[in-house]
Each structure stands twice: as C-alpha cells, then as structure tokens.
Amino acid sequence: MNKSTKTKISQRIVPLILVLLVGISLSAAAFFTVREKEMESIRGDFFLAAKNLSSDLRRTLENNLDVLPLIRALFYGSEHVTQEEFREFVKPILLRNPHITALGWVRSVNSGQWLDFLRCMEKNVECNDPEPFGGPTSLETAHFPVFYLDGRNIPQIKLGDDLSLLPEMMAALKTGAEQGKMTSVPLLRTTENGHGGDNFSEISFFFFLPVFGKNLAAGKGEVSEEALNGFVFGFFPLKEVLEEVLARYQDAGIAVSLYDRDDFGSRLAGRTDHDRGLRGLVVSETFSLADRDLVVISRTMPGFVGQRMSWRPQWTLAGGLVVTALLFGFLISTFRRSGQIELLAEQLSTEVIERKRVADAREKLVAELEAKNAELERFTYTVSHDLKSPLITIRGFSGLLAKDAEKGDMPRVYSDVEQIKRATDKMQQLLEELLELSRIGRLVNPSKTISLSELVGEAVEILAGRIENGAVEVSVQEDMPMVFGDRPRLLEVFQNLIENAIKFMGNQSSPRVEIWAEKKGEDVLCYVRDNGIGIPGRYQNKIFGLFERLDQTLEGTGIGLALVKRIIQYHGGRIWIDSEGEGKGSTFVLSLPLEMKEVGADENKW
C-alpha cells in the first residue's frame, strides 16, 4: 500500500469516525438533557408531595397534643376530679383519636405524706383527703405517682407507679415544672429493617403538661395555692399517626421515616444511605413538637422514578442514533461513489500516461532510428572509405608488382609486396576493431569487484613498450577504490585511454600521464590526465564518435574512444573530457559504479 493510498484511506476514515463520535456524543447529550428535565419534573413532584405529607403529619401530631391542654382545662374548671369523671372525660377523646394509646394524671405528693398516699392507694379509694396529701411540694423531695390512667395497656408504666423513680421521667417532669411547658420522654422500640439498619419509625412519646394552681386532689373547701399539683400526660405511638397520614398518600409512592432529632445523629453516624435504606430521591424536614424536634425523612419507593419516567429520553437517543447512522451511511455511499470516480479518473490518467509514454517511446525510437540511420550512413561511408583505401592500395601495387616482375626488378617487387601487406594488415585491424565494437553488450564476462590499482597497473604493464619508447612518465595513485564490473572490458578502457594519451603527446619534452580515482556518492570517479596536445573545445563532443580522428596523419582507426564510451555506458557510467584547449593537455573523466547498475537497452547499443 503506497503513501497516496494510505492518505486517501485516512481522509475517508477520519470523517467517518468524527461523524460517529459527534453523532453518538450529541445523541447521548440530548438523551441526558431530556432525561434530566424529566428528572427535574419528577423531583419537583416528589418534593411537593413530601412537603405536603410532612405538613399533614405535623398538623395531625399537633392536633393530638391539643387534647392535653383540653384535659388540663378539666382540672382548672373543677375543684375536685374523681377517677370516674376523668375516665368519662377522656373516653370520647380516645375514641376520636385511636392512635393515642393512653391519657392520665400524675399527682404531686409531698415526701412526708408519701406513705399515707400509698396506704390510700392500697385501699383503692379516691385518696383525695386534703390533710395527708395537700399543700405545696418540693421538686427535690416530691413523689409523682400515676394517679389516673385510661386507655390501652402501656408496658412501661401502670397505675400507681412513682415516676420520680425513673430518672428520664423525673428529668422531664422537673423541666416541665420549672419552665411551665409541655415536655416529653421518648420510648424507642428497635427492629431490624430489610437493609440491616434500625427502623426508627416505631418511636413513641410520653408528653407531660404541668398543672399549677389549686390543689386539684383536695376535697371541697380546701384552700387553693399557686403550686405544682401534677401533670396531665398522654402516650403517643407516632408510628400509628404516621401510618394514618401515609394512608392518605398511598398513591404517592413515598416512604416516610420519623426520627427523634436528639437520637437521630448518634444512631445514624457513620452509616451510608444504603445502610439506612435511603435510596432514590430523599428529602428531610425538621419540625418541633412540644419540646421535641422530630426529623421526617421522605424517600421514593422502589420503581418511583421508573414508573414516572416517559420514553422520551430513549426515543431522543434512538432518534439521534438513527440520524447518525443515516449520515454515516450517506458518507459511506458518497465516499464509495467518490472512490469509483477517483478510480475511473486514475484509470483514465493511467491510460493517458501510458499513451503519452508510448508516444514518447515512439518519438524516442524514431529519434534513435534517425540517429542510427545517420550513424549507419556515416559508418557505411567511413567503412567504404577506409576499406576502399587499402583496396586501392592493393590494386595499385598489384599492377606495379606485375610490371616489376616482368622487368625482373626484384627490389621493387619486394617493395610492392610490402605495401600490399601493409594495406591488408590495416584492413584486418579495421575489421577486428569493428567486430570487437559489435560484441560489446552481447558477449560479456562475469562482473565482479575489481581493484582499480591492480587493473591500471596491468594496463601500464601491457603498454610498457610504448611507454618506454615515448619516454613517458606514468603516475598511478596507490590504494584506489574498488569498482564492480567486467574486468577484461575495463582493462580495454584504461589500455585505450593510456595509449591514446601517449599517442597525442606531440612534441612534449617531458611527457607525463597521471591516473587517480576518488569516491563520490555511489560512484567512483577515475581521472586519466596527460600534458599532450590537448583538444579544442569544438572537438570535445565529437571525439567519442565512431571513426572520429582529429589527426589523420597518425595511425589508428577512430574506433578506440567509441569503444571506451560503449564499455563505460554498459557499466552504467559516463565518460567526458576536460581540456583547456590546444597545448594544455587533456583529462578524461569516467564514472564507474561501486555496484552494477541496471542499464537500458538503448544505452547498451549504438
């Protein structure tokens, strides 16, 4: 997979992922927004219902407590109240208020007269004689027996019990007497609820209301004093009141727990809402009842939210996901069509490129054919000219040979034969070099890594005779880089270049040839420099042509440098000449690869 394909794929995947993420995010946001609005409405309904229920509970409890001042009025309105009168008075009250367990009267008795009071109680008489029990009493020394009691049975107290012996009761009575107000004593019955915590709804209270003034227990004619005479009291199990109120809200889906605030914090400290069974929506409210602060905790029952939650949040989420899916499908369809269009465009582009390549190849081939034709014409002309020259020489000297033989002039005959031999040798050399040129690219030797230093040294040894005859100094760099190629062919290259440098030294008094090499990138640049006659700029591009000879008087066929160029090109390299002009020497520069390069067919053939 190429880089362009990866880019196209990423350009399509990224928008799709973004559409999915944005669509899902917006759908989720819409779902939670609608759900939160419905939850706000449900919470509002719950808080309103809980507030109404708490207010109703408070009013009911306050109405129940109002019976105590009513009973106290009975004592204030009569100089003497018997047990029968008390029972007749509270009986209709208990019938109207069935959740009030009991109502009673606690008498204040002086400690000095306590024993007489007990004997009276044992005789089961009214005990209303003013002498033994009348008069003011001290709270520190007084006794508070239950004098009257009516209603259902109360396990905690019974008729005749002295409440001064119960510390918690005594503390409440003392506070009520000192402050002149209603006081209370809580009685808790602890049970395990379904979550392992305490059910504090089963809470009951004794409420005591002090009665001051005349000695209510005295007989007729007794002098009334402004003193504590006793307490009107009632026993109120709040669970029954709570059940009565909840019955009016049975369709509200609300559960209510009632706690004594003094006990609420210590009992629930360190417990979680789960431990206390407080799950769902929860609201608490505190109100005062006599001297007691009560905590009302309202909470939703299981299924409260689910029953009131509509399908709008789910439909909103489903709608958002459907829109996202449709948009996603639309984008996929669009990208698919776009991909088909791009594929068609790519195919058309490939076809256009292929046609252009074919056209360029055809033009190149035509140009090559034209160049080949031109070269072939030059080759034909040159070959015909160069082959014709020795043939003319042979033909001319063969006629002279016949005449000289008739005359018997043997020295001339030998001279004519020598000229014919030279002409045939020249023709043979020309044909061999042409044959060698045609073999390049067709007949090859295995390529291998070659030491340039050894290769150039071998070429110098082959040309040692010519070097010595020309008194030429040849300098070869040591430890030249390694190259990769056809060793016999590269040997021909350096042999031709060195021989060519020696041939064109001219009248140089100190002829010199320098050979060195250097690495440049992935190639090795080889230099063959001489201080010979040099090459004018106008001929520097022609000397590598076939049969090109700058000096016709010198020996040679004009094929050597053409042969060198073809060998170098076969190896994937280049060759060029650097000369400042006539008399300033020449430098042949050729590049050879460190490894064999792929060469096109047009570079292997001329």
DOKE-322603 format. One record per residue: x, y, z of N, C-alpha, C, CB in turn; residue in three letters. Coordinates in steps of 0.1 Angstrom, whole numbers, plus 5000, padded with zeros to 4 digits. Atoms other than C-alpha are relative to their C-alpha. Last residue first. Glycine has a CB too. Example, Ala and Ser with C-alpha at 12.3 -4.5 7.8 and 13.67 -1.06 7.14 Angstrom:
499149895000513749895071499250115008500450054986SER500949885000512349555078500950125000499050005012ALA
***
This chain:
499949885008524650224694499649974986501550054999TRP499850015015523649964718500150134994498849924994LYS499150115003523949924756500349994985499549875005ASN498649964996522450264764501049894997500050035015GLU499649895008519250204744501450055004499050115000ASP499550065012518849864761500650114991498949934993ALA501050025011518550044794500649944987499350124998GLY499849915011521249994821499049964989501449984994VAL500950045011520649844855500150104989498649995005GLU501349935001523649934877499249944988500250154997LYS500450005014526549704888498650075000499949864995MET500750125004527849804922499450024986498949975011GLU499550094990530550064932499349864999499850055015LEU500850034987529650224900500849915010498749944996PRO500350154999532150364875499349985013501449924999LEU500650044987532450734865499749854999498850085003SER501050105001534950844838499549965013500649874992LEU500750044987536951154835499049904997499450135007VAL501250095003539451204806499549965014500449884991PHE500350094989541851494813498749934997499850095014THR501450054999543551664784499849925013499649934988SER500350134995546751864779498549975001500649995013GLY500250004985547352234775499649875006499050115004LYS498749994993548852254740499950005015500650134996GLY498850065006545452304723501250045009500250064986GLU499749965014542552384746501349944995500050154999GLY500049855002541552394783500450044986501050065010GLU498749955006540752024783499850154998500349934987SER499849874995538151824803501450054995500050005016ASP498649955000536751514787500150145005500550004985ILE499949875006533751304794501450055001499050105007TRP498649955003532850954803499950134993500849894992ILE499949905010529650814820501550034998499250135004ARG499249884997528750504839500050104989501449965004GLY500949904994526050234838500750135004499449945013GLY499950024986528549954831499250105008501550025004HIS500550134997527449934795500049985015500849894993TYR501549995000527950314793499449865003499550054987GLN500449934988531550264802498550015002500750145000ILE499750084989532049994776499650075013501549965001ILE501050115000530350194749500249915013500049924988ARG501349954996532450504757498949895001499550114990LYS499949974986535750314755498650055005501150115003VAL500150134993534750154721500150035015501249924996LEU501450045001533950504708499949875007499649984985ALA500849934990537350614721498549975000500250164998LEU499650034986539150334702499250075010501450045002GLY501050084993537250344669500349995015499949864994ILE501149924995539050624651498949935007499450084989GLY501350025008541050374630498950105005499649865001THR501250024992544650454642498849994991499850115010GLY500650135002547950584630498849985008501049895003GLU499650104990548650954629499249874998499750055015LEU498750045003548351164598500549895010501050125000THR500150115010544551194600501449944997499450054988GLN498849995008544851394632500049884991501350015009ASP499649865001541551464649501250024992500250055014LEU498549994998540151114641500350154998500749914990ARG499649864999536351034645501550005003499250075011GLU499049965011535750684631500450155001499349974987PHE499450115008532750634655500850064988498949904995LEU500850055011532050934678500849894992499650114991GLY500550134996533850974711499149944989499250015013PHE499050105000535951254697499649865004501150055009ILE500050085012532951464687501049885001500450084988LYS501250095000531951634719500049914988498850094999ASN500150084987535451764727498849925000500050095012GLN499950155002536051874691499749915012501449974994TYR501050035011534852244692500049854997500350074988ARG501450014995536552284726499049954990499550135006GLY500849875001540052224712498549975004500050054986PRO501150025010541751904724499250135000499149885004ILE501349954996545051894742499049994989500250155004GLY500349895009548551854726498650065004499949954986ILE499750015014549951644755499450124993499449884994GLY499649875004550151704792500450014986501350045009ASN498749995007548151404802500350144997500049924986ASP499649875004545351324827501449994993500150105012ARG498850035008543451004833500450134993499749884988VAL499449895008540951054861501249954993500350125009TYR498650035004538550794876500550114991500149864994CYS499549925011535450894895501449974998499750155003LEU498649974999533950614917500450084987500949875001VAL499150035012530250604921501450035004499650094988ASP500050155003527650564949500949974989498649964998GLU501350064999528350914963500149854998499150064990GLY500949894999531751034951498649944999500250104988LYS501550044998534650804957499250135000499849925013LYS500649964988538050914942498549965001500150155003GLU501450024999540450804915499550045014499649854998ALA500450014987543950864901498549995001500550135009TRP501350084998545950834869499750005015500149864994ILE500450024986548651084858498649935000500050135007GLU501450044999550351074823499849975015499849874992VAL500450054986553551274817498549964999500350105011ARG501450055000555551374786499749935013499949904988PRO500150084988558651584794498549945001500350085014SER498650054996559751734762500049915012500950125002SER499849984986556251754747501349945004498849935009GLN498649974998556451754709500450035015500550124991ASN499449895008553051594704501550015002499350145002GLY499149914992551851394733500650114992501149915006MET500249865003548851254713500850095009498550045001PHE500049975015549950894710499950144997498849924994LYS498650015005550850854747500150054985500649865002ILE499249894995547450984758501450004995500049995016ALA500449885007545650754734500850125005498550025002ASN499450015013547650454747499750134992499549884992GLU498549984998546750544783500750014986500649895009ILE499849864996543050584773501550035002499250035014LEU500249915011542950264752500350155004498549994996ASN498950025010544650054779499850104989499949854995GLN498849934995542350204806501249984990500449955013PHE500249854999539250114786501350075004498950025011VAL499949935013540549774775499850155001498949944990GLU498650005004541149674811500250074986500649865000LEU499549884994537549774818501550014998499750005015LEU500449885008536449524792500550135007498450015000ARG499349995013538549244806499650134993499749884992PRO498649974999537349314842500750014987500849905009ARG499450105009533649334836501550034999499349994986ASP500250015015532349534865500749894993500550134995GLY500750135003532349644902499750004985498649995008PHE501249985008534749904915499449874996500450084987VAL500550125008537249914943498850044992499749895010MET501250074996538850244954499749884991498850095000PRO501249945006542450344946498849925004500150014985MET501350024992545050224970498850074995500350035015ASP500150124993548050384952498749995008501249985010GLU500349994985547650654927499949865006498650075002GLN501350074996549350584893499850015015500049854995VAL500250004986551950814877498749945004500250155006SER501350044996553250734842499950005015499549874993VAL500050034986556350914829498549985004500650125009GLU501149944993556550894791500149955015498649964993VAL499449944988559850824774499050075008501150104996ALA500349865000557950754742500650085011498550025000GLY499649945013559750424735499750155000499349944989ASN498549985000559450334772500550074987500749865002GLU499649904990555750404773501550025000499549955014ILE500349875006555250214740500350115010498550014997ARG499149975011557049914754499750134994499849894989GLY498649964995555349924788500950034988500649885008ALA499549905008551849924773501450055003499150125000LEU500350045014550849584787500650114990498549994997ILE499050115004552549674820499849964985499849885009GLU498749945002550550004822501149904996500550075013VAL500149935013547249814816501450074997498950115000ALA499950105011548149574844500050074987498949905001GLU498750055001548849864868500249894989500449935014GLY499249905007545550024859501549954999499950135007VAL500449995014543749704869500850104992498550034999LEU499550115008545749644900499650014986499449875006GLU498649995000545049994913500649894992500650015015SER499649915011541449984902501550015000499450145003LEU499149904994540849674924500550094988501249935007SER498649995006537949494909500750115007499950034985ILE499449894994534649354924501550014996499950005016THR499450034987533049114900500650135005501049895000LYS499749884993531049104867500549965014498950105001SER500749984987531048784847500650125007500349875009PRO499450084991532248834811499350025014501650045001ASN499649944987530048964784500749905008498850065007VAL499150094994529448894747500650065012501149954990LEU500550135004526449084735500849895007500049994985ARG501450014996526849424752499449874996499250114993GLY500249944987530149494734498450005003500550155001ILE500250104990530549244706499650065014501349925002ARG501450065001529849494678499849905011499949934987SER501049904997532849704689498649945000500050124990LEU499949984985535149404689498950105004501450055004GLU500550124994534049314653500050025015500849884996LEU501550005002534649674642499349885006499750014985LEU500649904990538049664659498550014998500750134998GLU500050054986538849334641499450105010501549965004GLU501050094998537749474607499949945014500249884989LEU501349935000539849784610498949905002499950074986LEU500149934987542949584621498650075000501150105001GLN500350104990542449344591499850065014501249905001GLN501350045002542249634566499649905011499849934986MET500949894995545349784581498649964998500350134991LYS500049994986547149454578499150115005501550035005ASP500950114995545949414542500050005015500549864995THR501449975002547349754533499149895005499850024985ALA500449904991550649684550498550044998500950134998ARG500250064987550949354531499650115010501449945004LYS501250085000550349524498499749945013500049894989ILE501149905000553049784505498649935000500050094988GLN500149954986555449504515498950105001501450075003GLU500650104991554649314482499950065014500949875001VAL501550005003555349634462499349905009499849964985ASP500649884994558749684480498550004997500650134993SER500150014985559749324474499350125006501449985006TYR501150104997558849354437499849995015500449864993VAL501349935001560849684435498949905003499850064986ARG500249904989563949514449498650074999501150105000PRO500450064987563349224425499950095011501049895003MET499549914990563349424392499549955014499550154998ASP499050074992562849134369500750095010501149944991GLY498749935002561249364343501149925008499950155004LYS499650025014558249134341501450054998498950064991GLU499650145001558149124380500449974986498949905004ALA498750024994558249494382500549864998500150055014ASP499149945009555249514358501549985005499750154999LYS500050075012553249264378501150064990498650004993ALA499350134998554149424411500149924987499249925011LEU498649975000553149764398500849875002500450105011LEU499649975014549749624390501450034999499150124995GLY500050135007549449464425500350024985498649935001SER498750074999550649794439500049864994500449995015PHE499049925007547649984426501349925000500250135006GLY500250015015545149714435501150074992498650064996ARG499750135004546449674470499949994985499149905007ILE498550024998546550054476500449864995500450015015THR499449925011543050084462501549985000499650155001ILE500250075012541949804485500650074988498549994998LEU499050115002543749974514499749924987499949905012PRO498649955001541750294507501049894999500350095012SER499649975014538450134499501550044999499150104994LYS499850135006538149984534500550024985498849915000LEU498850064994538550324550500449864994499849995015ASP498849915003536250494525501249935006499850145006HIS499750015014533650214525501250084996498850054991SER499550145003533850184562500449994985499049905004VAL498650014995533650564566500649864997500050025015THR499149915007530650604543501549975004499650155001TYR499950065013528850304557501050084992498650004993THR499350134999529550414592500349944986499349905009PHE498649964998528450774584500949875001500250085014ARG499549945013525350634568501450045002499150134997GLU499850105010524850404597500550054987498749924998LEU498750074997525350684621500349894990499949945014GLU499049905003522650894603501449935003499950125008ALA499849995015520450584602501150104996498750054994ASN499350135005521150514639500250014985499149885004LYS498649994997520350884647500849884995500250015016ALA499449905009517150864627501550015003499350145002GLU499850065013516350534644500650104990498649964994LEU498950094999517050684678500349944986499849895010GLU498849924999514850984670501349915000500150085013ALA499849935013512150754658501350085000498850094997VAL499650115009512550534689500350064986499049894999LEU498650034996512450844711500649904990500149955014LYS499149895004509350964693501549975003499550135007GLU500050015014507750614697500950124994498650024994ARG499150115004508850604733500149994985499549865005ALA498649964997507350944739501049894995500250035014ASP499649905009504150834722501450055001499050125001ALA499850075013504050514741500450104990498749934996VAL498750085000504750704773500249934987499949905012ARG498949905001502050954764501349935000499950105011LYS500049955014499650674757501150104998498650064996ARG499550115009500550514790500150044986499149875002GLU498650014998500150844808500649894992500349975015ILE499449895007496750894792501550005002499550135006VAL500150025015495750544801500750114993498549984996GLU499050115003497050584837500049984985499649875007THR498649944999495150914839501149904996500250055014SER499949915011491950754826501450065000498950105000LEU499850095012492450464851500250094987498749914998GLN498750065000493050714878500349914988500249925013GLU499049905004490050914868501449955000499950125010ALA500249985014487950594869501050114995498550044996LEU499550125007489350504902499950024985499349875005LEU498549995000488750854915500749894993500550015015GLU499649895009485150844903501550015000499350135004ILE500250045014484650504919500550104990498649964998GLN498950095003486250634951499949944986500049885010GLY498849925002483950934951501249914996500350085012SER500249945013480950704946501350084997498850094999ARG500050115009482150494976499950064985498949905002ARG498650045001482950804996500249894989500649965013PHE499349905007479450934989501449974998499950135008THR500550005014477850604999500850114991498550024999SER499550125006479950595030499749994986499649875008ILE498649975002479050955038500749884994500750035013LEU499949905011475350875033501550034997499350135004PHE500250075013475650565055500150094988498649945000GLY498850095002477250765083499849934987500149915012PHE498949925005474551035079501349924997500350115010LEU500349965014471850775081501150094995498750085000LEU499850115009473550615111499750044986499149885005ALA498650035002473950945129500249894990500649975014THR499549905009470251025122501549984998499850145007VAL500550035014469250685136500650114991498550005000VAL499250115005471550735167499549974985499949885008LEU498749955002469951075174500949904993500750055012GLY500149915012466450935170501450054996499150115003GLY500250085012467250645193500050084988498749915001ALA498850075003468650875219499949924988500449915012LEU499149905004465551105217501449944997500250115012THR500349965014463350805218500950104995498550044999TRP499650115009465050675249499750034985499349875004GLN498550015001464851015266500549894991500649985014PRO499449895008461151055256501550005000499550135005ARG499150055011460050715268500750114993499349914991TRP500650045013458550855300501149944991499350134993SER499249965012459850845335499449954987501449945002MET500349875004457150825362500850054988500150105011ARG501449995004457150455367499650144995499149975013GLN500250075012460950445366498550004995500449855002GLY499549935012461350715391499749934987501550025001VAL500649865000459150565418500450074987500450085012PHE500849985012460150205410499450134998499049894999GLY499450065012461450135445499050014988500249855003PRO500150154999459850385470500649944987498649955002MET500850075010460950745470500149855002500550044985THR499250065011462250895501499049934991501049915006ARG500950065010460851115529500949954988499050114995SER499250045013462851175560499049934991501249915003ILE500850085009460951355589500849984987498650074996VAL499549995014463151475617499249904992501549955000VAL500150125008461451555650500550024986498549955000LEU499949985015462451825674500049874993501450084997ASP499250105008461051775709500050044986499349865001ARG498649984998460052035735500949914991500449995014ASP499749974986456452045723501550045001499649885009ALA501350054994456551915687500350005015499749854995LEU500150024985459152095667498749965004500450145007SER501049914993459752045630500049975014498649984993PHE500050014985462651905609498950105005501450045005THR500649884994462451825572499949985015498650034994GLU500350004985464351565551499550145004501349975008SER500149864995464351495514499749995015498950084992VAL500249994985465451175496499950155003501249935007VAL500149864996465251065459499750015015498950084992LEU500849925008466450715453500050145004498549945000GLY499650005014467950515481499050084992500149854995ARG500449885007467850565518500550004986500650125008LEU501150025009467750215533499650124992498849955007GLY501349954994469850325562498849984991500150155003ARG500250074988472850115551498750045007501150035010ASP500450145003472350235516499849935013501149944991HIS501450005003472350605528499549864997499850094987ASP500249945014475750535544498450004998500749914989THR500850095009476150485582499850074986498749965006ARG499150105007478950655601499349914991500749935010GLY498749955003476550845625500849884994500750055013ALA499750025015472950715621501550044997499150084992LEU500350135005472250645658500549984986498549985001ARG499250104994474150945671499749864995499850005015SER498649995004472651195647500849895005500650135004GLY499850025014469051085650501549994996499350104992PHE499450135001468851045688500449974985498949905004ASP499050024990468351405696500749874999499550015014ASP498749945004466551455664501149985010499750154998ARG499749904990463951195672501350074997499949945014ASP498950024991463251025639499950115011501350004993TYR500149894990460250975616501049975011498650015006LEU499450054987460650765584500050125009501449944999SER499749894991458450825553500649935013498850095004VAL499950064987458050615521500650115010501049885000ALA499049954990456750785491500049925012499650165002ILE498750075002455050635460501150055009500450014986GLY498949905003452350905460501349934998500150105011ALA499750005014449450655457501250094996498850044992ASP499550135004449350575494500349994985498949905003GLN499149975011449250945503500549864995501250085005TYR500649895009446150945526500950024988499850135008ARG501250065007447250615541499450104991499049955011ALA499550075013450650775548498849944993501049895003LEU499749905010448951005573500449944987501150105005VAL501249935003447350725593500250104989499350065012GLU500750095009450550525592498750064995499749865007GLU499350005013452550815606499249914990501449965001LEU500349875007450050865634500650004986500650125008VAL501450005004450250495642499650134993499249975012GLU500250085012454050515641498649994996500549855004LYS500049925013454050815664499849914988501250084999LEU499150075009453050605695499950064986499549844999PRO500349995015451550875717501049924992500250154996PHE499050095007451250825755499750004985500049865006PHE500550095010449551115772501149924994499250084989GLY499150065009450151325803499249914990501149915008PHE500850085009448451575826500949944990498950094993VAL499849995015450951665852498949924993501349954996PHE499850125008450751745889500150024985498849905003GLY500950114995449751995916500249874993498650054999ASN500150115009452552245912499249895006501449954996LEU498950104999451752545934499849894990500149945014ALA499350005013449652855934501349925000500450154996GLU498749935000447652755964500550004986501049935010GLU499250025012443952665968501350085001499250044987SER499549875005442352646002501049974989500850075012VAL498549994998440352326007500550134993500749884994GLU499749904989436552376009501550015002499449955012GLY500749875001435652065989500450095012498549985000LYS501550004999438251795989499450144999499649935012GLY500649974987441751825977498549994999500550135005ALA500450134993443151655946499350025013501249915002ALA501150075007443251965925499549875006500449984986LEU499850144997445252165950498849924994500249975015ASN500650054988444852505934500349855001498550025000LYS501249934994447252645910499549935012498950014989GLY499749924988449652475886498750065005501150124996PHE501249934995449252185861500350085013498849905002VAL500249974985452252065842498750085002501250095005PRO500449854999451851915807499850035015498750024991LEU500449954986453751585802499750154999501049965011PHE500049864999454151405768499350045013499250074987PHE500849954989455251045768500050155000500449945014PHE499649904990456550965734499050015011500150144992PHE501149964992456650665710500550115010499349885007SER499649914989459050575682498750055007500950124995ILE500750064989458550285657500550085013500249855002GLU501449955001459750495627499249955012499349954987SER500349904990463350445638498650054999501050115000PHE501249935004463750125619499550095010498849894996ASN501149984990467350035626498850074994500550085012ASP499949884991469649905599498950015009500050134991GLY499050024989470249565583500150125009501349964995GLY498649975004468749655549501049995012500050144994HIS499550085010465349495553501450024996499150014988GLY500749985013464649655586500749914990500050154996ASN499150015012465749525620499150024988500749875000GLU500150135008463649645649500950014988498549994996THR499150025012464249905677499749864993501550005005THR500050145002461350015700500849964987498649945000ARG499750055013462050365712499949855000501450044995LEU499850144998460450545741500249934986498849945008LEU500250105011460850915740500249865005501050034989PRO499050114998460151135771499849904988499949945014VAL500350135005458351475766501249905003499950004984SER498750075002457951815780499649864995500950005013THR500150145003455052065779501349944997499049984988MET500450035013455752405795499949854998500950064989LYS501549985001455952575829499549964986499750145003GLY500249915011459752615827498550024997500749944988GLN499249885000460552475861499650104989501549965000GLU500449924988457652225863500850135000500249925013ALA501349955003458252095827499650095011499049894998GLY499949895010461952065833498750064998500649944987THR499449894994461351865866500150124990501449965005LYS501049934991458851645849500650125006499649905011LEU501049945008461251565820499050085009499349904991ALA499349885006464151495844499050084992501249954991ALA499949894990461851275865500750124994500949955012MET501349954998460851065835500150125010499049905006MET500449935012464451015825498750075001500049904987GLU499249875002465550935860499550084988501449964999PRO499450025014462650685867500750134996498849974990LEU499050114999462050675905500649984986499449885005LEU498849944995460251015903501149905001499750065014SER499149965011457750845880501250065005499250094991LEU499449874997456150665910501050034989500749995014ASP498549995002453950395895500550135004500449964986ASP499350004987450350395910501550004999499649885007GLY500749924990448550305877500849985013498549975002LEU501350044997450950145852499550095012499949855005LYS500549954987454150235834498649945002500050155000ILE499049934992456350095806499550055013500550124991GLN499150094993454049825792501050075009500849924990PRO498749945003451250075785501049915007500150155004ILE498950034991447849905783501350054996500149855002ASN499450135002445150085763501249985010500549984986ARG499650035014443250385776500649854999501150094995GLY501150065008442850545810500549974985498850095000ASP499550055012445250635838498949934992501249905002LEU501150045009444650845869500749944987499150124996TYR501249994991447050885899498849954992499850145005PHE501050005010450350785883498749995007500249894989VAL500650125004452650875912499050024989499349945012PRO500949985011454951175912499449874996500750074988PHE500250135007456851195945498950034990499649885010HIS501350055003458251515959500049874993499350114991ALA500550104990461551565977498749944996500050065014THR498950094996463651755951499549895009501150085007GLU499750095011460551905934501149905004500550084988LEU498749975006459452055967500349904989501150005011SER498950104999455752025974501350054994499649874993THR498950005010452952275981501049905003500650145000PRO498949904997449952176001501149994990500649985013GLY500149865005447651876001501250085002498850065005GLY499349985013448451506005500050144995499449914991PHE498750075002447751396041500750044987499749854999PRO499049994990445351676050501249924997499449965013GLU499049895002443451736018501149995011499350135001PRO500049934987441851386017501050114999500249915011ASP500149855002441551305980499950075013498850024991ASN498749944995442850945981499950154998501249944994CYS499749885008439950825959501350075005498950105000GLU500949894998439950475975500550124992499850045015VAL500849985013441650155963498950105003499449874995ASN501450014996442750065999499150024988499650095011LYS500250144998446250015985498649975004500949955012GLU500150065013446150365970499849855002501350024992MET501249965007445350506004499849934987499950154998CYS501050084993448150316020498650034994500050045015ARG499950145004450450455994499049925006501449955003LEU500650015014449250815999500149854996500850094991PHE501549994999449850776037499449984986499650135006ASP500550134994453350666030498549995001500749975013LEU500050115010454050956007499549875005501449994995TRP501350065000452951226032499949884990498950104996GLN500450034987456351346041498749935001500050125008GLY499350124995457551316006499649965014501550025000SER498949974991454951555994500649885006499550105011ASN500250034986452851425966501250035008499649855001VAL498849964993452451565930499749985015500350154997SER500249924988449751365912501450045006499249925010ARG498950034991450351235876499950105012501450014993VAL499749884991447151235855501049955010498750055008TRP500050014986446451015825500450125008501049895004GLY500049874995445850955788499949985016498850094995LEU500549984986446650635769500150155004500749915010ALA500150134993447350495734499350025014501449945002THR499549964986446550795713499849885009499350135005ILE498550025000446350645677500650065013500650064988HIS499650144997442550595682501549985001499449904990PRO498550005004441950975683500549865004500850115008ASN499849915012438151015683501449994995499650145003ARG500750065011437650715706500250084987498549995003LEU499350125005440450835729499349934988500249905011LEU498849955006438851175732500849884994500950085010ILE500349955014435451025738501350054993498950115000PRO500450115009436950835768499650044986498849935007LYS499050045010438951125781499549894991501349965007VAL499649895009436051295800501049964989500850115009PHE501149965009434350985813500450124991498850045009GLU500250105010437550855826498950044990499749865006ARG498949995009438451175844499849904988501349975007PHE500149885008435051195860501150014989499950125009GLU501150035009435350825871499750124991498749975008GLU499650095011438750895885498949974990500549865006GLN499850144996437451185905500549924988498649955006THR500350095011438051555897500349865005500950034988VAL499750144997437751815925499649914988499349955013HIS499250004987437752195924500449855003499250065011GLU500750074989436652175887500950005013499749854996SER501449964999437452415858499249935012499349964987GLY500149864996441252405862498550045002500550094989TYR499549994986441252025862499850155005501449965001PHE500950074991439152005831500350025015499949854997LEU501249914997441152275815499049945008499450044986ALA499649914989444152045819498950105003501350084996ARG500250084988442251785798500450095012500949875000ILE501450024998441952035770499749935013499349924988LEU500649874995445552145773498549995003500350114991PRO499449984987446451775768499650135007501549995000LEU500950064990444051715739500550025014499849854998VAL501049904995445951965718499149955011499250064989ASP499549944988448751715715499150105006501450064997LEU500050104989446751515690500550065013500949884996ASN501450014996446151825669499849905011499149964988ASN500449884992449851895669498649995005500250134992GLU499450014987450551545657499750115009501649994998LEU500750114993448051575629500649985014500149874992THR501349954995449351915619499349895008499150044988ARG499849914989452951785617498650055006500850124995ARG499650074988451951485597500250095012501349924997LEU501250084995450051695572500349935013499449914989ASP500849904993453051935569498749935005499550114990SER499449964988455351635562499150115008501450064998SER500250114991452951495536500650045014500749874995LEU501450014996452651825519499849895010499149984988ASN500249884992456451875518498549995006500250134993LYS499450034988456951515505499750125010501549984999ALA500850104993454351575478500649975014500049864992ALA501349944997456051895467499249905008499250054988LEU499849904989459551745469498750065004501050114995PHE499750074988458351445448500250095012501349914999PHE501250064995456651655422500349935013499549904989ASP500949894996459751875418498749945006499750094989GLY499549954987462051575417499050105006501450054999ARG500350114990459851415390500550055014500749874996ILE501450004998459951745370499649905011499349974987SER500449884993463651775375498650015003500550124992GLU499650024986464151415365499750125008501449965001MET501050094994462151475333500349985015499949874992GLU501249924999464451765325498949925006499650054986LYS499949924989467451545333498850095002501350094999GLU500250084988466251275310500150095012501049895000ARG501550034998465751525282499849935013499549924988VAL500749884998469351655287498549985002500250104988THR499849964986470851315293499250135002501550015003PHE500750104991469351185260500150055014500749864998PHE501449985001470351505241499249915009499549984986ALA500249874993473951475254498550034999500850114993ALA499950024986473951105244499750135008501449955004ALA501250084996472651185209500049975015500149864993SER501249925000475151465206498849925004499850064986LEU499949904989478051245217498850085001501350084998SER500250074988476950955194500050105012501049895002ILE501450055000476651185164499749935013499749914989GLY500949884998479951365172498649965001500250104989VAL499749944986481851035177499150125003501550045001LEU500550094990480250865146500250065014500849874999LEU501550015001480651165124499549915011499649964986VAL500449884994484351205136498450015000500550134992LEU499850014986485050845128499450125007501549975004ILE501050104995483550875094500149995015500249874993LEU501449944999485451205088499049905005499650054986PRO500149894990488751035098498650065000501150104998VAL500350064987488150715077499850115011501149905005ILE501350045000487950905044499649945014499749894990ARG500949895002491051115046498549965000500350064986GLN500149924988492850825062499150124998501450055005SER500850074990492050605033499850085013500749865003ILE501450005004493150865008499249935010499949944986LYS500549864997496450925027498550004996500850104991THR500249994985497150545029499450145003501349995007LYS501250084996496550514991499750025015500249864997THR501249945005498950804984498749935004500150024985SER500349894991501650655007498750074995501250105000LYS499149885001501650324988499550125009500150054986ASN500849885000500050005000500950125000499050005012MET
***
